[in-house]
Amino acid sequence: MRKFIPLFVATQLISFTSLAQYRDPTQPGNLPAGPAQSVTPANSEAELVLSAILISDSSRRAIINGVSLKAGEKLDDDTRLVRIHPGHVLVRQHGITKKLYLVPSVKDR
């Protein structure tokens, strides 16, 4: 029995070192590698990203590029949120109305 103890200890040490290569699933893995950047883009030509639509009995809000807006509010000088629908919003940017979808469409190949 005593001759198996060193073998058992050796297998345990090998298994622990092989587990060290795996990432800890409890640690956040979606953090940016570099310094934090501004939420609002510096130029108004940046792509508009709709991340959430919040609809209640009394109000409707949309989160575009990290900024919470109600219909009629401006994101920047040339971008205004026109209307909020359950699955998309209408945004007017540089005189052009754009439709931003909450979930991107899936294309068949």
Phi and psi restraints in degrees (range 20) as a CNS / XPLOR table:
assign (resid 1 and name C) (resid 2 and name N)
       (resid 2 and name CA) (resid 2 and name C) 1.0 -65.9 20.0 2
assign (resid 2 and name N) (resid 2 and name CA)
       (resid 2 and name C) (resid 3 and name N) 1.0 -26.7 20.0 2
assign (resid 2 and name C) (resid 3 and name N)
       (resid 3 and name CA) (resid 3 and name C) 1.0 -74.5 20.0 2
assign (resid 3 and name N) (resid 3 and name CA)
       (resid 3 and name C) (resid 4 and name N) 1.0 -15.9 20.0 2
assign (resid 3 and name C) (resid 4 and name N)
       (resid 4 and name CA) (resid 4 and name C) 1.0 -85.7 20.0 2
assign (resid 4 and name N) (resid 4 and name CA)
       (resid 4 and name C) (resid 5 and name N) 1.0 -18.5 20.0 2
assign (resid 4 and name C) (resid 5 and name N)
       (resid 5 and name CA) (resid 5 and name C) 1.0 -62.5 20.0 2
assign (resid 5 and name N) (resid 5 and name CA)
       (resid 5 and name C) (resid 6 and name N) 1.0 -48.4 20.0 2
assign (resid 5 and name C) (resid 6 and name N)
       (resid 6 and name CA) (resid 6 and name C) 1.0 -61.7 20.0 2
assign (resid 6 and name N) (resid 6 and name CA)
       (resid 6 and name C) (resid 7 and name N) 1.0 -36.1 20.0 2
assign (resid 6 and name C) (resid 7 and name N)
       (resid 7 and name CA) (resid 7 and name C) 1.0 -65.0 20.0 2
assign (resid 7 and name N) (resid 7 and name CA)
       (resid 7 and name C) (resid 8 and name N) 1.0 -42.1 20.0 2
assign (resid 7 and name C) (resid 8 and name N)
       (resid 8 and name CA) (resid 8 and name C) 1.0 -63.8 20.0 2
assign (resid 8 and name N) (resid 8 and name CA)
       (resid 8 and name C) (resid 9 and name N) 1.0 -44.6 20.0 2
assign (resid 8 and name C) (resid 9 and name N)
       (resid 9 and name CA) (resid 9 and name C) 1.0 -62.8 20.0 2
assign (resid 9 and name N) (resid 9 and name CA)
       (resid 9 and name C) (resid 10 and name N) 1.0 -42.0 20.0 2
assign (resid 9 and name C) (resid 10 and name N)
       (resid 10 and name CA) (resid 10 and name C) 1.0 -63.8 20.0 2
assign (resid 10 and name N) (resid 10 and name CA)
       (resid 10 and name C) (resid 11 and name N) 1.0 -42.3 20.0 2
assign (resid 10 and name C) (resid 11 and name N)
       (resid 11 and name CA) (resid 11 and name C) 1.0 -66.8 20.0 2
assign (resid 11 and name N) (resid 11 and name CA)
       (resid 11 and name C) (resid 12 and name N) 1.0 -35.4 20.0 2
assign (resid 11 and name C) (resid 12 and name N)
       (resid 12 and name CA) (resid 12 and name C) 1.0 -67.1 20.0 2
assign (resid 12 and name N) (resid 12 and name CA)
       (resid 12 and name C) (resid 13 and name N) 1.0 -41.0 20.0 2
assign (resid 12 and name C) (resid 13 and name N)
       (resid 13 and name CA) (resid 13 and name C) 1.0 -65.1 20.0 2
assign (resid 13 and name N) (resid 13 and name CA)
       (resid 13 and name C) (resid 14 and name N) 1.0 -39.9 20.0 2
assign (resid 13 and name C) (resid 14 and name N)
       (resid 14 and name CA) (resid 14 and name C) 1.0 -65.4 20.0 2
assign (resid 14 and name N) (resid 14 and name CA)
       (resid 14 and name C) (resid 15 and name N) 1.0 -41.8 20.0 2
assign (resid 14 and name C) (resid 15 and name N)
       (resid 15 and name CA) (resid 15 and name C) 1.0 -67.5 20.0 2
assign (resid 15 and name N) (resid 15 and name CA)
       (resid 15 and name C) (resid 16 and name N) 1.0 -36.3 20.0 2
assign (resid 15 and name C) (resid 16 and name N)
       (resid 16 and name CA) (resid 16 and name C) 1.0 -67.4 20.0 2
assign (resid 16 and name N) (resid 16 and name CA)
       (resid 16 and name C) (resid 17 and name N) 1.0 -38.7 20.0 2
assign (resid 16 and name C) (resid 17 and name N)
       (resid 17 and name CA) (resid 17 and name C) 1.0 -70.3 20.0 2
assign (resid 17 and name N) (resid 17 and name CA)
       (resid 17 and name C) (resid 18 and name N) 1.0 -31.2 20.0 2
assign (resid 17 and name C) (resid 18 and name N)
       (resid 18 and name CA) (resid 18 and name C) 1.0 -73.5 20.0 2
assign (resid 18 and name N) (resid 18 and name CA)
       (resid 18 and name C) (resid 19 and name N) 1.0 -28.0 20.0 2
assign (resid 18 and name C) (resid 19 and name N)
       (resid 19 and name CA) (resid 19 and name C) 1.0 -74.7 20.0 2
assign (resid 19 and name N) (resid 19 and name CA)
       (resid 19 and name C) (resid 20 and name N) 1.0 -19.5 20.0 2
assign (resid 19 and name C) (resid 20 and name N)
       (resid 20 and name CA) (resid 20 and name C) 1.0 -65.6 20.0 2
assign (resid 20 and name N) (resid 20 and name CA)
       (resid 20 and name C) (resid 21 and name N) 1.0 -19.7 20.0 2
assign (resid 20 and name C) (resid 21 and name N)
       (resid 21 and name CA) (resid 21 and name C) 1.0 -78.4 20.0 2
assign (resid 21 and name N) (resid 21 and name CA)
       (resid 21 and name C) (resid 22 and name N) 1.0 -15.4 20.0 2
assign (resid 21 and name C) (resid 22 and name N)
       (resid 22 and name CA) (resid 22 and name C) 1.0 -85.1 20.0 2
assign (resid 22 and name N) (resid 22 and name CA)
       (resid 22 and name C) (resid 23 and name N) 1.0 146.7 20.0 2
assign (resid 22 and name C) (resid 23 and name N)
       (resid 23 and name CA) (resid 23 and name C) 1.0 -77.8 20.0 2
assign (resid 23 and name N) (resid 23 and name CA)
       (resid 23 and name C) (resid 24 and name N) 1.0 141.8 20.0 2
assign (resid 23 and name C) (resid 24 and name N)
       (resid 24 and name CA) (resid 24 and name C) 1.0 -70.9 20.0 2
assign (resid 24 and name N) (resid 24 and name CA)
       (resid 24 and name C) (resid 25 and name N) 1.0 118.2 20.0 2
assign (resid 24 and name C) (resid 25 and name N)
       (resid 25 and name CA) (resid 25 and name C) 1.0 -69.3 20.0 2
assign (resid 25 and name N) (resid 25 and name CA)
       (resid 25 and name C) (resid 26 and name N) 1.0 -13.8 20.0 2
assign (resid 25 and name C) (resid 26 and name N)
       (resid 26 and name CA) (resid 26 and name C) 1.0 -86.1 20.0 2
assign (resid 26 and name N) (resid 26 and name CA)
       (resid 26 and name C) (resid 27 and name N) 1.0 -9.4 20.0 2
assign (resid 26 and name C) (resid 27 and name N)
       (resid 27 and name CA) (resid 27 and name C) 1.0 -87.3 20.0 2
assign (resid 27 and name N) (resid 27 and name CA)
       (resid 27 and name C) (resid 28 and name N) 1.0 141.5 20.0 2
assign (resid 27 and name C) (resid 28 and name N)
       (resid 28 and name CA) (resid 28 and name C) 1.0 -66.0 20.0 2
assign (resid 28 and name N) (resid 28 and name CA)
       (resid 28 and name C) (resid 29 and name N) 1.0 131.2 20.0 2
assign (resid 28 and name C) (resid 29 and name N)
       (resid 29 and name CA) (resid 29 and name C) 1.0 -113.1 20.0 2
assign (resid 29 and name N) (resid 29 and name CA)
       (resid 29 and name C) (resid 30 and name N) 1.0 1.2 20.0 2
assign (resid 29 and name C) (resid 30 and name N)
       (resid 30 and name CA) (resid 30 and name C) 1.0 -106.3 20.0 2
assign (resid 30 and name N) (resid 30 and name CA)
       (resid 30 and name C) (resid 31 and name N) 1.0 19.3 20.0 2
assign (resid 30 and name C) (resid 31 and name N)
       (resid 31 and name CA) (resid 31 and name C) 1.0 -82.2 20.0 2
assign (resid 31 and name N) (resid 31 and name CA)
       (resid 31 and name C) (resid 32 and name N) 1.0 144.0 20.0 2
assign (resid 31 and name C) (resid 32 and name N)
       (resid 32 and name CA) (resid 32 and name C) 1.0 -67.1 20.0 2
assign (resid 32 and name N) (resid 32 and name CA)
       (resid 32 and name C) (resid 33 and name N) 1.0 148.7 20.0 2
assign (resid 32 and name C) (resid 33 and name N)
       (resid 33 and name CA) (resid 33 and name C) 1.0 -75.4 20.0 2
assign (resid 33 and name N) (resid 33 and name CA)
       (resid 33 and name C) (resid 34 and name N) 1.0 -32.8 20.0 2
assign (resid 33 and name C) (resid 34 and name N)
       (resid 34 and name CA) (resid 34 and name C) 1.0 -97.4 20.0 2
assign (resid 34 and name N) (resid 34 and name CA)
       (resid 34 and name C) (resid 35 and name N) 1.0 -170.7 20.0 2
assign (resid 34 and name C) (resid 35 and name N)
       (resid 35 and name CA) (resid 35 and name C) 1.0 -67.7 20.0 2
assign (resid 35 and name N) (resid 35 and name CA)
       (resid 35 and name C) (resid 36 and name N) 1.0 155.8 20.0 2
assign (resid 35 and name C) (resid 36 and name N)
       (resid 36 and name CA) (resid 36 and name C) 1.0 -63.2 20.0 2
assign (resid 36 and name N) (resid 36 and name CA)
       (resid 36 and name C) (resid 37 and name N) 1.0 141.7 20.0 2
assign (resid 36 and name C) (resid 37 and name N)
       (resid 37 and name CA) (resid 37 and name C) 1.0 -108.9 20.0 2
assign (resid 37 and name N) (resid 37 and name CA)
       (resid 37 and name C) (resid 38 and name N) 1.0 163.9 20.0 2
assign (resid 37 and name C) (resid 38 and name N)
       (resid 38 and name CA) (resid 38 and name C) 1.0 -64.7 20.0 2
assign (resid 38 and name N) (resid 38 and name CA)
       (resid 38 and name C) (resid 39 and name N) 1.0 140.3 20.0 2
assign (resid 38 and name C) (resid 39 and name N)
       (resid 39 and name CA) (resid 39 and name C) 1.0 -71.3 20.0 2
assign (resid 39 and name N) (resid 39 and name CA)
       (resid 39 and name C) (resid 40 and name N) 1.0 -41.0 20.0 2
assign (resid 39 and name C) (resid 40 and name N)
       (resid 40 and name CA) (resid 40 and name C) 1.0 -86.2 20.0 2
assign (resid 40 and name N) (resid 40 and name CA)
       (resid 40 and name C) (resid 41 and name N) 1.0 127.0 20.0 2
assign (resid 40 and name C) (resid 41 and name N)
       (resid 41 and name CA) (resid 41 and name C) 1.0 -65.0 20.0 2
assign (resid 41 and name N) (resid 41 and name CA)
       (resid 41 and name C) (resid 42 and name N) 1.0 149.1 20.0 2
assign (resid 41 and name C) (resid 42 and name N)
       (resid 42 and name CA) (resid 42 and name C) 1.0 -70.2 20.0 2
assign (resid 42 and name N) (resid 42 and name CA)
       (resid 42 and name C) (resid 43 and name N) 1.0 -40.4 20.0 2
assign (resid 42 and name C) (resid 43 and name N)
       (resid 43 and name CA) (resid 43 and name C) 1.0 -103.3 20.0 2
assign (resid 43 and name N) (resid 43 and name CA)
       (resid 43 and name C) (resid 44 and name N) 1.0 150.6 20.0 2
assign (resid 43 and name C) (resid 44 and name N)
       (resid 44 and name CA) (resid 44 and name C) 1.0 -80.9 20.0 2
assign (resid 44 and name N) (resid 44 and name CA)
       (resid 44 and name C) (resid 45 and name N) 1.0 -3.0 20.0 2
assign (resid 44 and name C) (resid 45 and name N)
       (resid 45 and name CA) (resid 45 and name C) 1.0 -85.5 20.0 2
assign (resid 45 and name N) (resid 45 and name CA)
       (resid 45 and name C) (resid 46 and name N) 1.0 -2.5 20.0 2
assign (resid 45 and name C) (resid 46 and name N)
       (resid 46 and name CA) (resid 46 and name C) 1.0 -64.8 20.0 2
assign (resid 46 and name N) (resid 46 and name CA)
       (resid 46 and name C) (resid 47 and name N) 1.0 154.5 20.0 2
assign (resid 46 and name C) (resid 47 and name N)
       (resid 47 and name CA) (resid 47 and name C) 1.0 -66.5 20.0 2
assign (resid 47 and name N) (resid 47 and name CA)
       (resid 47 and name C) (resid 48 and name N) 1.0 138.3 20.0 2
assign (resid 47 and name C) (resid 48 and name N)
       (resid 48 and name CA) (resid 48 and name C) 1.0 -89.4 20.0 2
assign (resid 48 and name N) (resid 48 and name CA)
       (resid 48 and name C) (resid 49 and name N) 1.0 130.3 20.0 2
assign (resid 48 and name C) (resid 49 and name N)
       (resid 49 and name CA) (resid 49 and name C) 1.0 -122.2 20.0 2
assign (resid 49 and name N) (resid 49 and name CA)
       (resid 49 and name C) (resid 50 and name N) 1.0 119.4 20.0 2
assign (resid 49 and name C) (resid 50 and name N)
       (resid 50 and name CA) (resid 50 and name C) 1.0 -89.9 20.0 2
assign (resid 50 and name N) (resid 50 and name CA)
       (resid 50 and name C) (resid 51 and name N) 1.0 116.9 20.0 2
assign (resid 50 and name C) (resid 51 and name N)
       (resid 51 and name CA) (resid 51 and name C) 1.0 -104.4 20.0 2
assign (resid 51 and name N) (resid 51 and name CA)
       (resid 51 and name C) (resid 52 and name N) 1.0 -22.7 20.0 2
assign (resid 51 and name C) (resid 52 and name N)
       (resid 52 and name CA) (resid 52 and name C) 1.0 -159.8 20.0 2
assign (resid 52 and name N) (resid 52 and name CA)
       (resid 52 and name C) (resid 53 and name N) 1.0 151.5 20.0 2
assign (resid 52 and name C) (resid 53 and name N)
       (resid 53 and name CA) (resid 53 and name C) 1.0 -126.8 20.0 2
assign (resid 53 and name N) (resid 53 and name CA)
       (resid 53 and name C) (resid 54 and name N) 1.0 123.5 20.0 2
assign (resid 53 and name C) (resid 54 and name N)
       (resid 54 and name CA) (resid 54 and name C) 1.0 -114.4 20.0 2
assign (resid 54 and name N) (resid 54 and name CA)
       (resid 54 and name C) (resid 55 and name N) 1.0 116.7 20.0 2
assign (resid 54 and name C) (resid 55 and name N)
       (resid 55 and name CA) (resid 55 and name C) 1.0 -124.0 20.0 2
assign (resid 55 and name N) (resid 55 and name CA)
       (resid 55 and name C) (resid 56 and name N) 1.0 125.4 20.0 2
assign (resid 55 and name C) (resid 56 and name N)
       (resid 56 and name CA) (resid 56 and name C) 1.0 -127.0 20.0 2
assign (resid 56 and name N) (resid 56 and name CA)
       (resid 56 and name C) (resid 57 and name N) 1.0 -177.9 20.0 2
assign (resid 56 and name C) (resid 57 and name N)
       (resid 57 and name CA) (resid 57 and name C) 1.0 -64.6 20.0 2
assign (resid 57 and name N) (resid 57 and name CA)
       (resid 57 and name C) (resid 58 and name N) 1.0 -31.8 20.0 2
assign (resid 57 and name C) (resid 58 and name N)
       (resid 58 and name CA) (resid 58 and name C) 1.0 -104.0 20.0 2
assign (resid 58 and name N) (resid 58 and name CA)
       (resid 58 and name C) (resid 59 and name N) 1.0 -17.1 20.0 2
assign (resid 58 and name C) (resid 59 and name N)
       (resid 59 and name CA) (resid 59 and name C) 1.0 -154.2 20.0 2
assign (resid 59 and name N) (resid 59 and name CA)
       (resid 59 and name C) (resid 60 and name N) 1.0 163.1 20.0 2
assign (resid 59 and name C) (resid 60 and name N)
       (resid 60 and name CA) (resid 60 and name C) 1.0 -131.0 20.0 2
assign (resid 60 and name N) (resid 60 and name CA)
       (resid 60 and name C) (resid 61 and name N) 1.0 132.9 20.0 2
assign (resid 60 and name C) (resid 61 and name N)
       (resid 61 and name CA) (resid 61 and name C) 1.0 -136.1 20.0 2
assign (resid 61 and name N) (resid 61 and name CA)
       (resid 61 and name C) (resid 62 and name N) 1.0 150.8 20.0 2
assign (resid 61 and name C) (resid 62 and name N)
       (resid 62 and name CA) (resid 62 and name C) 1.0 -129.4 20.0 2
assign (resid 62 and name N) (resid 62 and name CA)
       (resid 62 and name C) (resid 63 and name N) 1.0 144.5 20.0 2
assign (resid 62 and name C) (resid 63 and name N)
       (resid 63 and name CA) (resid 63 and name C) 1.0 -107.7 20.0 2
assign (resid 63 and name N) (resid 63 and name CA)
       (resid 63 and name C) (resid 64 and name N) 1.0 112.0 20.0 2
assign (resid 63 and name C) (resid 64 and name N)
       (resid 64 and name CA) (resid 64 and name C) 1.0 -119.8 20.0 2
assign (resid 64 and name N) (resid 64 and name CA)
       (resid 64 and name C) (resid 65 and name N) 1.0 125.2 20.0 2
assign (resid 64 and name C) (resid 65 and name N)
       (resid 65 and name CA) (resid 65 and name C) 1.0 51.9 20.0 2
assign (resid 65 and name N) (resid 65 and name CA)
       (resid 65 and name C) (resid 66 and name N) 1.0 35.9 20.0 2
assign (resid 65 and name C) (resid 66 and name N)
       (resid 66 and name CA) (resid 66 and name C) 1.0 82.7 20.0 2
assign (resid 66 and name N) (resid 66 and name CA)
       (resid 66 and name C) (resid 67 and name N) 1.0 3.5 20.0 2
assign (resid 66 and name C) (resid 67 and name N)
       (resid 67 and name CA) (resid 67 and name C) 1.0 -111.2 20.0 2
assign (resid 67 and name N) (resid 67 and name CA)
       (resid 67 and name C) (resid 68 and name N) 1.0 129.4 20.0 2
assign (resid 67 and name C) (resid 68 and name N)
       (resid 68 and name CA) (resid 68 and name C) 1.0 -84.4 20.0 2
assign (resid 68 and name N) (resid 68 and name CA)
       (resid 68 and name C) (resid 69 and name N) 1.0 125.5 20.0 2
assign (resid 68 and name C) (resid 69 and name N)
       (resid 69 and name CA) (resid 69 and name C) 1.0 -132.8 20.0 2
assign (resid 69 and name N) (resid 69 and name CA)
       (resid 69 and name C) (resid 70 and name N) 1.0 149.8 20.0 2
assign (resid 69 and name C) (resid 70 and name N)
       (resid 70 and name CA) (resid 70 and name C) 1.0 -101.8 20.0 2
assign (resid 70 and name N) (resid 70 and name CA)
       (resid 70 and name C) (resid 71 and name N) 1.0 163.0 20.0 2
assign (resid 70 and name C) (resid 71 and name N)
       (resid 71 and name CA) (resid 71 and name C) 1.0 -57.8 20.0 2
assign (resid 71 and name N) (resid 71 and name CA)
       (resid 71 and name C) (resid 72 and name N) 1.0 133.6 20.0 2
assign (resid 71 and name C) (resid 72 and name N)
       (resid 72 and name CA) (resid 72 and name C) 1.0 96.9 20.0 2
assign (resid 72 and name N) (resid 72 and name CA)
       (resid 72 and name C) (resid 73 and name N) 1.0 -16.9 20.0 2
assign (resid 72 and name C) (resid 73 and name N)
       (resid 73 and name CA) (resid 73 and name C) 1.0 -81.4 20.0 2
assign (resid 73 and name N) (resid 73 and name CA)
       (resid 73 and name C) (resid 74 and name N) 1.0 155.2 20.0 2
assign (resid 73 and name C) (resid 74 and name N)
       (resid 74 and name CA) (resid 74 and name C) 1.0 -98.3 20.0 2
assign (resid 74 and name N) (resid 74 and name CA)
       (resid 74 and name C) (resid 75 and name N) 1.0 138.5 20.0 2
assign (resid 74 and name C) (resid 75 and name N)
       (resid 75 and name CA) (resid 75 and name C) 1.0 -83.3 20.0 2
assign (resid 75 and name N) (resid 75 and name CA)
       (resid 75 and name C) (resid 76 and name N) 1.0 -41.7 20.0 2
assign (resid 75 and name C) (resid 76 and name N)
       (resid 76 and name CA) (resid 76 and name C) 1.0 -150.4 20.0 2
assign (resid 76 and name N) (resid 76 and name CA)
       (resid 76 and name C) (resid 77 and name N) 1.0 -167.2 20.0 2
assign (resid 76 and name C) (resid 77 and name N)
       (resid 77 and name CA) (resid 77 and name C) 1.0 -60.8 20.0 2
assign (resid 77 and name N) (resid 77 and name CA)
       (resid 77 and name C) (resid 78 and name N) 1.0 -34.9 20.0 2
assign (resid 77 and name C) (resid 78 and name N)
       (resid 78 and name CA) (resid 78 and name C) 1.0 -111.3 20.0 2
assign (resid 78 and name N) (resid 78 and name CA)
       (resid 78 and name C) (resid 79 and name N) 1.0 9.3 20.0 2
assign (resid 78 and name C) (resid 79 and name N)
       (resid 79 and name CA) (resid 79 and name C) 1.0 -128.4 20.0 2
assign (resid 79 and name N) (resid 79 and name CA)
       (resid 79 and name C) (resid 80 and name N) 1.0 122.7 20.0 2
assign (resid 79 and name C) (resid 80 and name N)
       (resid 80 and name CA) (resid 80 and name C) 1.0 -129.6 20.0 2
assign (resid 80 and name N) (resid 80 and name CA)
       (resid 80 and name C) (resid 81 and name N) 1.0 138.0 20.0 2
assign (resid 80 and name C) (resid 81 and name N)
       (resid 81 and name CA) (resid 81 and name C) 1.0 -80.6 20.0 2
assign (resid 81 and name N) (resid 81 and name CA)
       (resid 81 and name C) (resid 82 and name N) 1.0 117.5 20.0 2
assign (resid 81 and name C) (resid 82 and name N)
       (resid 82 and name CA) (resid 82 and name C) 1.0 -87.6 20.0 2
assign (resid 82 and name N) (resid 82 and name CA)
       (resid 82 and name C) (resid 83 and name N) 1.0 -51.8 20.0 2
assign (resid 82 and name C) (resid 83 and name N)
       (resid 83 and name CA) (resid 83 and name C) 1.0 -151.0 20.0 2
assign (resid 83 and name N) (resid 83 and name CA)
       (resid 83 and name C) (resid 84 and name N) 1.0 148.0 20.0 2
assign (resid 83 and name C) (resid 84 and name N)
       (resid 84 and name CA) (resid 84 and name C) 1.0 -116.6 20.0 2
assign (resid 84 and name N) (resid 84 and name CA)
       (resid 84 and name C) (resid 85 and name N) 1.0 123.7 20.0 2
assign (resid 84 and name C) (resid 85 and name N)
       (resid 85 and name CA) (resid 85 and name C) 1.0 -113.8 20.0 2
assign (resid 85 and name N) (resid 85 and name CA)
       (resid 85 and name C) (resid 86 and name N) 1.0 166.0 20.0 2
assign (resid 85 and name C) (resid 86 and name N)
       (resid 86 and name CA) (resid 86 and name C) 1.0 -59.8 20.0 2
assign (resid 86 and name N) (resid 86 and name CA)
       (resid 86 and name C) (resid 87 and name N) 1.0 -33.7 20.0 2
assign (resid 86 and name C) (resid 87 and name N)
       (resid 87 and name CA) (resid 87 and name C) 1.0 -113.0 20.0 2
assign (resid 87 and name N) (resid 87 and name CA)
       (resid 87 and name C) (resid 88 and name N) 1.0 -7.4 20.0 2
assign (resid 87 and name C) (resid 88 and name N)
       (resid 88 and name CA) (resid 88 and name C) 1.0 -156.8 20.0 2
assign (resid 88 and name N) (resid 88 and name CA)
       (resid 88 and name C) (resid 89 and name N) 1.0 168.9 20.0 2
assign (resid 88 and name C) (resid 89 and name N)
       (resid 89 and name CA) (resid 89 and name C) 1.0 -130.9 20.0 2
assign (resid 89 and name N) (resid 89 and name CA)
       (resid 89 and name C) (resid 90 and name N) 1.0 157.1 20.0 2
assign (resid 89 and name C) (resid 90 and name N)
       (resid 90 and name CA) (resid 90 and name C) 1.0 -107.3 20.0 2
assign (resid 90 and name N) (resid 90 and name CA)
       (resid 90 and name C) (resid 91 and name N) 1.0 128.0 20.0 2
assign (resid 90 and name C) (resid 91 and name N)
       (resid 91 and name CA) (resid 91 and name C) 1.0 -124.7 20.0 2
assign (resid 91 and name N) (resid 91 and name CA)
       (resid 91 and name C) (resid 92 and name N) 1.0 136.7 20.0 2
assign (resid 91 and name C) (resid 92 and name N)
       (resid 92 and name CA) (resid 92 and name C) 1.0 -107.4 20.0 2
assign (resid 92 and name N) (resid 92 and name CA)
       (resid 92 and name C) (resid 93 and name N) 1.0 117.6 20.0 2
assign (resid 92 and name C) (resid 93 and name N)
       (resid 93 and name CA) (resid 93 and name C) 1.0 -130.7 20.0 2
assign (resid 93 and name N) (resid 93 and name CA)
       (resid 93 and name C) (resid 94 and name N) 1.0 122.1 20.0 2
assign (resid 93 and name C) (resid 94 and name N)
       (resid 94 and name CA) (resid 94 and name C) 1.0 55.7 20.0 2
assign (resid 94 and name N) (resid 94 and name CA)
       (resid 94 and name C) (resid 95 and name N) 1.0 37.9 20.0 2
assign (resid 94 and name C) (resid 95 and name N)
       (resid 95 and name CA) (resid 95 and name C) 1.0 80.5 20.0 2
assign (resid 95 and name N) (resid 95 and name CA)
       (resid 95 and name C) (resid 96 and name N) 1.0 2.6 20.0 2
assign (resid 95 and name C) (resid 96 and name N)
       (resid 96 and name CA) (resid 96 and name C) 1.0 -114.1 20.0 2
assign (resid 96 and name N) (resid 96 and name CA)
       (resid 96 and name C) (resid 97 and name N) 1.0 130.6 20.0 2
assign (resid 96 and name C) (resid 97 and name N)
       (resid 97 and name CA) (resid 97 and name C) 1.0 -87.1 20.0 2
assign (resid 97 and name N) (resid 97 and name CA)
       (resid 97 and name C) (resid 98 and name N) 1.0 127.9 20.0 2
assign (resid 97 and name C) (resid 98 and name N)
       (resid 98 and name CA) (resid 98 and name C) 1.0 -119.5 20.0 2
assign (resid 98 and name N) (resid 98 and name CA)
       (resid 98 and name C) (resid 99 and name N) 1.0 148.2 20.0 2
assign (resid 98 and name C) (resid 99 and name N)
       (resid 99 and name CA) (resid 99 and name C) 1.0 -107.1 20.0 2
assign (resid 99 and name N) (resid 99 and name CA)
       (resid 99 and name C) (resid 100 and name N) 1.0 120.1 20.0 2
assign (resid 99 and name C) (resid 100 and name N)
       (resid 100 and name CA) (resid 100 and name C) 1.0 -105.4 20.0 2
assign (resid 100 and name N) (resid 100 and name CA)
       (resid 100 and name C) (resid 101 and name N) 1.0 125.7 20.0 2
assign (resid 100 and name C) (resid 101 and name N)
       (resid 101 and name CA) (resid 101 and name C) 1.0 -94.4 20.0 2
assign (resid 101 and name N) (resid 101 and name CA)
       (resid 101 and name C) (resid 102 and name N) 1.0 146.1 20.0 2
assign (resid 101 and name C) (resid 102 and name N)
       (resid 102 and name CA) (resid 102 and name C) 1.0 -70.2 20.0 2
assign (resid 102 and name N) (resid 102 and name CA)
       (resid 102 and name C) (resid 103 and name N) 1.0 -43.7 20.0 2
assign (resid 102 and name C) (resid 103 and name N)
       (resid 103 and name CA) (resid 103 and name C) 1.0 -114.4 20.0 2
assign (resid 103 and name N) (resid 103 and name CA)
       (resid 103 and name C) (resid 104 and name N) 1.0 126.8 20.0 2
assign (resid 103 and name C) (resid 104 and name N)
       (resid 104 and name CA) (resid 104 and name C) 1.0 -64.3 20.0 2
assign (resid 104 and name N) (resid 104 and name CA)
       (resid 104 and name C) (resid 105 and name N) 1.0 148.6 20.0 2
assign (resid 104 and name C) (resid 105 and name N)
       (resid 105 and name CA) (resid 105 and name C) 1.0 -71.9 20.0 2
assign (resid 105 and name N) (resid 105 and name CA)
       (resid 105 and name C) (resid 106 and name N) 1.0 151.7 20.0 2
assign (resid 105 and name C) (resid 106 and name N)
       (resid 106 and name CA) (resid 106 and name C) 1.0 -101.2 20.0 2
assign (resid 106 and name N) (resid 106 and name CA)
       (resid 106 and name C) (resid 107 and name N) 1.0 127.4 20.0 2
assign (resid 106 and name C) (resid 107 and name N)
       (resid 107 and name CA) (resid 107 and name C) 1.0 -104.0 20.0 2
assign (resid 107 and name N) (resid 107 and name CA)
       (resid 107 and name C) (resid 108 and name N) 1.0 137.0 20.0 2
assign (resid 107 and name C) (resid 108 and name N)
       (resid 108 and name CA) (resid 108 and name C) 1.0 -76.7 20.0 2
assign (resid 108 and name N) (resid 108 and name CA)
       (resid 108 and name C) (resid 109 and name N) 1.0 144.6 20.0 2
